[in-house]
Amino acid sequence: MADAWRRHWPEYLIEAFALGAFMVSACAFGALLWHPGSPLAPLVPDGLPRRALMGAAMGLTAVALIYSPWGQRSGAHMNPAVTLTFVRLGKAKAEDGVFYVLAQFTGGLAGVLLSAALLGSWLSHPAVHFVVTAPHAGEAVALVAETSIAFLMMGVVLALSNSRFAASTGIGAGLLVASYITFEEPFSGMSLNPARTLASAIPAGDFTGLWVYLLAPPLGMLLAAEAFVWGRGRNAARCAKLHHTERYRCLFCQGG
């Protein structure tokens, strides 16, 4: 573990920064779109139009982070479920997985706390509520929904990243994030990410349905990995990065 930290600490810190940046974006756009004092809120009707705008913002945020120089270096997992899946596929070492997951949880929480310090009552207002994910249609529905969207996300990531369209993996992931926020959010709150949910839950003091968001994303993505292995074989997965280039070292392909 100590050797992994010594050799790969930059990638771990990048993972923390990446999810932290994603959460800052989520908090900022959440406040801008839902706080009643925002000048933008009256211009965009609540419901589908507002969710579509939020989805576009977060999808673009995800794409920007994935294709950024730092995202290209760490692989831009930004999600413990993604990291766990690549560990299961043998594309990431367990010790790297542990540090990635710790970094993601820490970075996500830091991003929300920073946003709270900057936005104050705008983020804590009940209409924004620290952009908490909540099982709007009940925990059972949220469990099925979160498992399903996680399965589809990892299925698309594995299909694209292991094809001649590998360079478009990040775009595919971003489009799914945008679509999920637009259409799936009314069912589960659209988490897809245990670290993202906990990052909002802690400062909000709202842990409603937390078990769903800790269980469903890893379950869905691991099921997608099993389907991938069944269909194409365990060795078909090339790399644990969402966008692999030769420009930056790869601790997954080259051992760092």
GUMI-903874 format. One record per residue: x, y, z of N, C-alpha, C, O in turn. Coordinates in steps of 0.05 Angstrom, whole numbers, padded with zeros to 5 digits, always signed. Each point is the difference from the previous one (the first is absolute). Example, Ala and Ser with C-alpha at 12.3 -4.5 7.8 and 13.67 -1.06 7.14 Angstrom:
+00264-00114+00156-00018+00024+00000+00018+00024+00000+00021+00000+00013 -00028+00021-00027+00016+00024+00001-00015+00022+00014+00010+00022+00004 
//
This chain:
+00017-00024+00000-00017+00024+00000+00017+00025+00000-00005+00019-00014 +00026-00019+00031+00018+00023+00001+00014+00005-00026+00004+00023-00009 +00004-00045-00005+00013+00003-00025-00019+00011-00021+00008+00016-00017 -00033-00026+00017-00020+00011-00019-00004+00030+00004-00001+00015-00019 +00000-00007+00044-00004+00029+00006+00024+00016-00010-00003+00021-00012 +00027-00032+00017+00024+00015-00008+00002+00003-00030+00008+00021-00010 -00017-00041-00005+00002+00001-00029-00023+00013-00014+00003+00012-00022 -00027-00014+00034-00024+00008-00014-00016+00023+00013-00023+00005-00008 +00035+00008+00028-00015+00021+00014-00011+00022-00018-00021+00011+00005 +00035-00004-00027-00012+00021-00017-00027-00009-00012-00018+00017-00001 +00016-00042-00007-00026-00009-00011-00022+00000+00021-00023+00006-00005 +00031-00013+00030-00020+00000+00022-00010+00028+00005-00024+00005+00003 +00042+00014-00002-00008+00028+00004-00017+00011-00023-00018+00016+00005 +00025-00025-00029-00016+00009-00023-00029-00010+00003-00019+00014-00006 +00016-00039+00015-00027-00011+00003-00016+00016+00021-00024+00005-00004 +00038+00003+00025-00014+00017+00021-00008+00026-00012-00022+00010+00003 +00041+00003-00018-00006+00025-00013-00023-00002-00020-00018+00017-00001 +00018-00038-00015-00020-00003-00021-00028-00002+00011-00018+00014-00009 +00014-00031+00029-00027-00002+00011-00007+00025+00015-00023+00008+00001 +00043+00004+00012-00005+00025+00014-00010+00022-00019-00018+00014+00005 +00031-00013-00029-00007+00020-00020-00028-00006-00011-00016+00018-00005 +00010-00044+00002-00027-00008-00010-00021+00009+00020-00021+00010-00008 +00026-00013+00034-00019+00008+00020-00003+00030+00002-00022+00010+00005 +00044+00005-00008-00002+00029-00001-00018+00009-00022-00017+00018+00003 +00020-00031-00027-00017+00007-00022-00029-00007+00006-00018+00015-00007 +00013-00039+00019-00027-00008+00006-00013+00019+00020-00023+00008-00004 +00038+00001+00024-00011+00018+00020-00006+00028-00013-00020+00012+00005 +00039-00003-00021-00004+00027-00013-00024+00000-00018-00016+00018+00001 +00014-00038-00019-00023-00001-00018-00026-00006+00014-00021+00010-00007 +00023-00027+00029-00024-00005+00015-00011+00025+00013-00024+00005-00001 +00042+00012+00012-00009+00025+00012-00010+00019-00021-00020+00014+00004 +00034-00013-00026-00008+00019-00022-00027-00007-00011-00015+00018-00008 +00008-00044+00006-00024-00008-00012-00024-00002+00019-00023+00003-00008 +00029-00009+00033-00022-00006+00018-00004+00020+00023-00022+00001+00012 +00042+00015-00005-00004+00020+00021-00020+00021-00009+00003+00011-00022 -00024-00005+00038-00020+00019-00008+00011+00028-00005-00013+00016-00014 +00036-00009+00025+00011+00026-00005+00017+00002-00025+00010+00021-00007 -00006-00044-00006+00017+00001-00024-00014+00013-00023-00024-00004-00005 +00038+00021-00011-00013+00013-00023-00006-00020-00022-00017+00006-00017 +00030-00029+00017-00005-00020-00021-00024-00017+00006-00014-00009-00019 +00008+00004+00044-00022-00019+00007-00026+00008-00012-00014-00018-00010 +00005+00043+00010-00026+00007-00012+00000-00003-00030-00022-00002-00012 +00045+00001-00001+00001-00001-00029-00002-00029-00011-00007-00004-00023 +00013-00015+00041-00001-00028-00009-00021-00015+00016+00003-00003+00025 -00024-00006-00037-00022-00014+00015+00011-00024+00015+00017-00015-00010 -00027+00011+00034+00008-00023+00016-00010-00026-00014-00019+00001-00016 +00031-00023+00022-00007-00025-00013+00020-00007-00021+00024+00005+00003 -00034-00015-00025+00017-00010-00022+00019+00021-00011+00024-00006-00003 -00033+00031-00003+00019+00020-00011+00023+00006+00019+00023+00002-00009 -00029+00000+00034+00021+00007+00020+00019-00024+00004+00024+00004+00002 -00035-00028-00001+00017-00023+00002+00017-00004-00025+00023-00008+00002 -00034+00015-00025+00016-00003-00025+00024+00019+00001+00022-00007-00009 -00026+00032+00018+00021+00019+00002+00021-00009+00020+00024+00002-00004 -00033-00013+00027+00018-00010+00020+00015-00024-00011+00025-00003+00004 -00038-00014-00019+00012-00023-00012+00022+00007-00020+00022-00011+00000 -00028+00031-00016+00020+00010-00019+00024+00011+00014+00023-00005-00008 -00027+00020+00029+00022+00012+00015+00018-00022+00013+00024+00001-00002 -00037-00021+00013+00016-00021+00014+00012-00020-00020+00022-00010+00004 -00035+00006-00026+00012-00017-00021+00024+00013-00012+00021-00014-00004 -00022+00040-00001+00023+00014-00010+00022+00002+00021+00024-00002-00007 -00031+00004+00032+00020+00000+00021+00015-00027+00001+00025+00000+00001 -00040-00022-00003+00013-00026-00001+00018-00003-00024+00023-00010+00003 -00032+00018-00026+00017-00002-00024+00025+00017+00002+00022-00009-00007 -00025+00033+00018+00024+00017+00003+00020-00012+00019+00024+00001-00005 -00033-00013+00026+00018-00013+00020+00013-00025-00012+00024-00004+00004 -00039-00011-00019+00011-00025-00011+00022+00006-00020+00021-00014-00001 -00025+00035-00016+00019+00006-00021+00021+00020+00008+00018+00007-00016 -00020+00003+00041+00021+00019+00009+00026-00015+00003+00001-00024+00003 +00022+00038-00002+00026-00013+00004+00000-00016+00025+00012-00022+00001 -00023+00032+00021+00000-00015+00025-00018-00025-00002+00007-00021+00009 -00030+00025-00021-00018-00023-00004+00012-00022-00017-00004-00024+00006 +00019+00032-00026+00013-00020-00017+00022-00015+00016+00007-00022-00006 +00004+00035+00026+00021-00013+00016-00012-00020+00020+00010-00022+00001 -00030+00030+00014-00011-00018+00020-00020-00020-00012-00004-00022+00012 -00007+00028-00035-00021-00017-00012-00027+00011+00006-00020-00010-00012 +00017+00030+00029-00025+00014+00006-00022-00019+00007-00022+00001-00011 +00027-00019+00030-00021-00017+00010-00021+00017+00014-00024-00002-00006 +00032+00017+00026-00017+00019+00015-00023-00015+00014-00019+00013+00008 +00021-00039-00005-00022-00016+00010+00011-00026+00012+00012-00016-00015 -00017+00010+00040+00009-00025+00012-00010-00025-00015+00013-00020-00001 -00038+00022-00010-00011-00023-00014+00016-00005-00026+00004-00024-00007 +00005+00044-00006+00016-00003-00024+00027-00013+00007+00009-00019-00012 +00004+00029+00033+00025-00011+00009-00003-00029+00008+00017-00017-00008 -00037+00011+00024-00004-00027+00009-00004-00019-00024+00010-00023+00001 -00024+00032-00021-00005-00017-00024+00026-00006-00014+00004-00022-00009 +00014+00042+00006+00025-00005-00014+00019-00017+00017+00016-00015-00011 -00019+00016+00038+00015-00019+00017-00010-00028-00006+00016-00018-00003 -00042+00015+00002-00012-00026-00005+00009-00011-00027+00004-00024-00003 -00001+00041-00017+00008-00009-00027+00030-00005-00001+00010-00008-00021 +00005+00014+00042+00028-00004+00000+00016+00022-00013+00024-00004-00006 -00036+00027+00000+00013+00022-00013+00012+00020+00019+00015+00018-00008 -00023-00020+00034+00011+00018+00020+00008-00017+00024-00015-00019+00007 +00037+00025+00006+00009-00015+00023-00016+00008+00024-00010+00022+00002 +00007-00041+00017-00017+00005+00024+00010+00023+00016-00016+00016+00009 +00042-00013-00006+00010+00022+00016-00005+00027-00013-00006+00020+00013 +00008-00019-00040-00007+00025-00014-00030+00005+00003-00009+00023+00003 -00007-00044-00004-00029+00003+00004-00007+00012+00027-00018+00017+00001 +00031-00026+00020-00005+00010+00026+00005+00030+00002-00016+00015+00010 +00039-00006-00021+00007+00028+00001-00018+00016-00018-00007+00023+00006 -00001-00034-00029-00018+00015-00018-00027+00005+00014-00010+00022+00000 +00000-00043+00013-00026+00002+00013+00001+00020+00023-00018+00017+00003 +00039-00018+00013+00003+00019+00022+00002+00028-00011-00011+00019+00012 +00026-00015-00033+00003+00026-00012-00027+00011-00011-00006+00023+00003 -00009-00041-00015-00026+00009-00011-00019+00009+00022-00014+00020-00003 +00012-00036+00025-00018+00008+00022+00010+00027+00012-00016+00017+00006 +00042-00015-00002+00011+00024+00012-00003+00024-00018-00009+00022+00009 +00015-00025-00035-00002+00022-00018-00029+00010-00004-00005+00024-00002 -00014-00043+00000-00028+00007-00003-00010+00017+00023-00013+00020-00004 +00019-00029+00028-00008+00014+00024+00013+00028+00001-00013+00019+00007 +00039-00018-00014+00014+00026+00000-00013+00019-00019-00002+00024+00005 -00007-00034-00028-00012+00017-00020-00026+00012+00010-00006+00024-00005 -00011-00040+00019-00025+00011+00010+00005+00019+00023-00013+00021+00002 +00033-00027+00015+00006+00018+00023+00011+00027-00011-00007+00021+00011 +00023-00022-00031+00010+00024-00013-00023+00016-00012-00002+00025+00003 -00016-00039-00016-00023+00014-00012-00018+00012+00022-00010+00022-00004 +00007-00036+00027-00016+00011+00022+00013+00025+00011-00014+00019+00007 +00040-00018-00006+00014+00023+00010-00003+00024-00020-00002+00023+00009 +00001-00029-00034-00002+00021-00020-00029+00009-00005-00005+00024-00004 -00014-00043+00004-00027+00006-00007-00018+00005+00025-00021+00012-00003 +00029-00021+00026-00015+00005+00024-00028-00009-00001-00006-00024-00006 -00013+00042+00012-00028-00007+00002-00012-00008-00027-00021-00013-00001 +00035+00020-00021-00010-00008-00026+00001-00031-00003-00018-00012-00012 +00038+00000+00024+00003-00029-00003-00017-00014+00021-00010-00022-00005 +00008+00033+00029-00015-00013+00021-00030+00005-00001-00016-00012+00014 +00007+00030-00032-00029+00006-00003-00014-00026-00006+00010-00017-00015 -00034+00013+00026-00015-00025-00005-00005-00007-00029-00002-00023-00007 +00001+00043-00010-00004-00005-00029+00025-00012-00013-00002-00012-00021 +00025+00016+00034+00025-00010-00011+00010-00023+00017+00008-00021-00011 -00008+00024+00037+00005-00021+00020+00026-00015-00006+00001-00025+00000 +00020+00040-00005+00027-00012-00005+00000-00020-00023+00016-00018+00000 -00034+00021-00019-00004-00018-00023+00000-00029+00008+00013-00017-00012 -00027+00011+00034-00003-00027+00010-00015-00018-00020-00018+00010-00013 +00026-00035+00011-00015-00019-00016-00020-00014+00019+00007-00008+00022 -00032+00006-00031-00021-00011+00016-00017-00019-00016-00005+00005-00024 -00004-00027+00036-00017-00019-00014-00029+00010-00003-00017-00008+00016 +00013+00025-00036-00026+00014-00003-00024-00020-00002-00022+00006+00009 +00027-00028-00022-00022-00019-00005+00001-00024+00019-00013-00020-00005 +00028+00023+00027+00003-00022+00019+00026-00015-00004+00012+00000-00021 -00004-00013+00043+00027-00013-00001+00000-00024-00018+00021-00005-00013 -00042-00010+00011+00000-00023-00018+00003+00008-00029+00016-00012-00015 -00031+00033+00007+00003+00010-00027+00028+00011-00005+00012-00004-00021 -00002+00019+00041+00026+00011-00003+00022-00021-00003+00019+00003-00015 -00022-00025+00030+00019-00022-00002+00001-00012-00028+00021-00004-00011 -00044-00001+00000-00001-00010-00028+00010+00020-00020+00015-00007-00018 -00023+00032+00022+00009+00021-00019+00030+00004+00001+00013+00001-00021 -00002+00002+00045+00029+00004+00002+00016-00023-00010+00021+00003-00013 -00030-00027+00019+00014-00024-00010-00001+00000-00031+00020-00007-00013 -00043+00014+00002-00003+00000-00029+00018+00020-00014+00013-00006-00020 -00013+00031+00030+00016+00021-00013+00030-00006+00003+00016+00007-00017 -00009-00019+00040+00028-00007+00004+00009-00022-00019+00022+00000-00011 -00040-00020+00007+00006-00022-00018+00004+00011-00029+00019-00007-00013 -00037+00025+00005+00002+00011-00027+00025+00018-00003+00014-00002-00020 -00008+00018+00041+00024+00016-00002+00025-00016-00003+00016+00005-00018 -00012-00025+00035+00024-00016-00003+00000-00017-00025+00021-00005-00012 -00045-00004+00003-00001-00014-00025+00009+00017-00023+00015-00010-00018 -00023+00035+00017+00008+00018-00021+00030+00006+00002+00014+00000-00020 -00004+00005+00044+00028+00005+00004+00018-00023-00010+00019+00004-00014 -00027-00028+00022+00016-00023-00009-00002-00005-00030+00019-00007-00013 -00043+00010+00003-00004-00004-00029+00016+00020-00016+00013-00008-00020 -00013+00033+00027+00014+00021-00015+00030-00002+00005+00016+00002-00020 -00008-00004+00045+00029+00001+00006+00015-00024-00011+00025+00001-00002 -00039-00022-00005+00013-00023-00012-00007-00004-00029-00003-00023-00009 +00000+00045-00005-00007-00001-00028+00016+00021-00015+00016+00014+00012 -00021-00012-00038+00015+00020-00015-00011+00028+00005+00011+00020-00010 -00032-00018+00026-00012+00025+00008+00009+00008+00028-00014+00016+00013 +00036-00026-00004+00009+00004+00028+00003+00029+00007-00006+00008+00023 +00014+00009-00042+00004+00028+00006-00027+00014+00007+00001+00022+00011 -00023-00034-00018-00026+00012+00005-00013-00010+00026-00023+00007+00006 +00038-00022+00010-00011-00011+00025-00010+00022+00019-00022-00001+00010 +00038+00022-00007-00007+00022+00018-00025+00014-00010-00016+00009+00016 +00013-00006-00042-00024+00013-00011-00024-00017+00005-00022+00011+00008 +00024-00037-00011-00022-00018+00005-00008+00002+00030-00024+00000+00006 +00044+00000+00011-00007+00002+00029-00013+00027+00007-00019+00000+00015 +00029+00021-00027-00012+00027+00005-00029+00001-00010-00017+00012+00013 +00012-00023-00036-00027-00001-00011-00019-00015+00018-00023+00008+00004 +00032-00030+00007-00016-00016+00019-00006+00016+00025-00022+00000+00010 +00043+00014+00001-00005+00016+00024-00021+00021-00006-00018+00004+00017 +00020+00009-00039-00020+00021-00008-00028-00012-00002-00020+00011+00009 +00018-00034-00022-00026-00014-00004-00012-00009+00026-00024+00002+00005 +00041-00013+00012-00009-00010+00026-00012+00022+00017-00022-00002+00012 +00036+00025-00011-00010+00022+00016-00026+00011-00012-00018+00007+00015 +00016-00007-00041-00024+00010-00013-00024-00018+00004-00022+00010+00006 +00026-00036-00009-00023-00018-00001-00002-00019+00024-00023-00008+00007 +00045+00001+00005-00001-00020+00022-00002+00012+00027-00010-00013+00019 +00019+00038-00016+00001+00013+00027-00026-00001+00016+00002-00003+00024 -00025+00005-00036-00025-00001+00016-00004-00027+00014-00016-00001+00019 +00030-00020-00027-00004-00026+00012+00019-00004+00024-00008-00009+00021 +00034+00014-00025+00019-00006+00021+00016+00024+00009+00016-00002+00019 -00019+00025-00032+00017+00023+00006+00025+00000-00016+00016+00019+00002 -00011-00041-00017+00024-00002-00017+00026+00004+00014+00012+00021+00000 -00003-00042+00014+00026+00000+00013+00021-00012-00018+00018+00014-00010 -00021-00040+00005+00019-00016-00016+00027-00003+00014+00018-00013-00010 -00015+00026+00033+00027+00003+00012-00003+00002+00031-00010+00020+00010 +00020-00040+00004-00002+00000+00030+00014+00025+00012-00010+00011+00019 +00033-00004-00030+00015+00023+00011-00014+00026-00005+00000+00018+00017 -00013-00016-00040-00016+00024-00006-00023+00004+00019-00005+00022+00010 -00009-00044-00004-00023+00001+00018+00009+00007+00029-00012+00017+00013 +00033-00030-00003+00009+00004+00027+00011+00029+00003-00003+00012+00021 +00015-00002-00042+00011+00027+00001-00021+00021+00006+00005+00019+00014 -00030-00023-00025-00022+00018+00005-00014-00006+00026-00009+00017+00014 +00007-00043-00008-00015-00009+00024+00012+00010+00026-00015+00007+00018 +00041-00007-00016+00013+00007+00025-00005+00029+00008-00010+00005+00022 +00016+00015-00039-00006+00028+00008-00030+00005+00003-00008+00018+00015 -00008-00032-00031-00029+00004+00002-00012-00014+00024-00022+00007+00009 +00036-00027+00002-00011-00015+00022-00024-00017-00009-00018-00005+00016 +00018-00002-00041-00023-00014-00011+00010-00027-00013+00013+00001-00021 -00019-00023+00035+00010-00026-00009-00022-00018-00010+00002-00024+00002 -00024+00036-00011-00023-00015-00010+00008-00018-00023+00011+00009-00020 -00016-00035+00024+00005-00019-00021+00030-00004-00007+00007-00009-00021 +00010+00017+00040+00029-00002-00006+00009-00027-00008+00017-00003-00018 -00029-00018+00030+00008-00027-00006-00003-00006-00030+00015-00016-00012 -00036+00028+00000-00005-00005-00029+00023+00010-00016+00009-00014-00019 +00001+00038+00025+00021+00012-00016+00028-00012+00006+00018+00003-00016 -00015-00016+00039+00025-00014+00005+00000-00027-00013+00021-00010-00007 -00045-00002+00004-00001-00028-00011-00005+00000-00030+00014-00015-00014 -00033+00030+00004-00009-00003-00028+00021+00006-00021+00003-00016-00019 +00012+00039+00021+00019+00005-00022+00022-00022-00002+00005-00009-00022 +00007+00000+00044+00020-00022-00003-00013-00025-00011+00012-00014-00016 -00036+00008+00026-00014-00024-00009-00005+00001-00030+00006-00020-00015 -00017+00042+00005-00005+00002-00029+00025-00001-00017+00000-00014-00020 +00021+00027+00029+00024+00000-00016+00015-00027+00001+00011-00008-00020 -00012-00005+00043+00012-00027+00001-00015-00020-00017+00012-00017-00012 -00039+00020+00011-00016-00017-00017+00007+00005-00030+00002-00019-00016 +00003+00044+00009+00008+00006-00027+00027-00012-00006+00005-00009-00023 +00013+00009+00042+00026-00012-00004-00002-00030-00004+00014-00011-00017 -00032-00002+00032-00004-00028-00003-00011-00006-00028+00008-00020-00012 -00027+00036+00003-00011-00003-00027+00022+00003-00021+00000-00014-00020 +00018+00034+00024+00022+00004-00019+00018-00024+00000+00008-00009-00022 +00000-00001+00045+00017-00023+00002-00013-00024-00013+00013-00015-00015 -00039+00011+00020-00014-00023-00012-00001+00002-00030+00003-00020-00014 -00006+00044+00003-00002+00004-00029+00026+00001-00014+00002-00010-00023 +00018+00022+00035+00025+00005-00014+00025-00011+00013+00022+00000-00012 -00025-00010+00037+00024-00011+00013+00013+00020+00019-00001+00024-00005 +00013-00033+00026+00011+00017+00021+00023+00017-00012+00004+00023+00009 +00011-00033-00028+00023+00014-00010-00007+00020-00022+00018+00013-00011 -00044-00010+00005-00008+00019-00021+00002+00029+00008+00003+00018-00017 -00003-00013+00043+00002+00028+00010+00028+00010-00003+00019-00014+00009 -00015+00037-00022+00027+00009-00006+00012+00017+00023+00023-00004+00008 -00039+00023+00002+00011+00019+00020-00022+00010+00018-00023+00000-00008 +00031+00009+00032-00020+00010+00019-00004+00030-00003-00015+00012+00015 +00028+00001-00035-00004+00028-00004-00024+00005-00018-00005-00016-00019 -00010+00037+00024-00022+00007-00018+00010+00012-00026-00013+00000-00020 +00038+00011+00021+00012+00010-00024+00030-00004+00002+00014+00015+00013 -00005-00037-00027+00029-00007+00001+00014+00013-00023-00008-00002-00023 +00030+00016+00030+00019+00010-00020+00028-00007+00008+00005-00007+00023 +00013+00010-00042+00028-00006+00006+00014+00025+00012+00024-00001+00006 -00039+00023-00004+00012+00025+00010+00007-00001+00029+00019+00013+00009 -00034-00029+00006+00003-00002+00029+00005-00029+00009-00010-00018-00013 +00025+00015+00035+00004-00027+00009-00026-00013+00008-00019+00013+00007 +00018-00040-00009-00024-00015+00007+00007-00021+00021+00013-00019-00006 -00022+00023+00030+00006-00019+00021-00016-00026-00003+00005-00019+00014 -00025+00020-00033-00016-00024-00005+00013-00018-00021+00000-00024+00003 +00011+00036-00024+00011-00015-00022+00030-00005+00004+00011-00021-00008 +00003+00040+00021+00029-00001+00002+00010-00005+00029+00024-00003+00004 -00043+00003+00015+00008-00004+00028+00010+00025+00013+00008-00001+00023 -00008+00024-00038+00010+00025+00012+00029+00000+00005+00011+00020+00010 
//
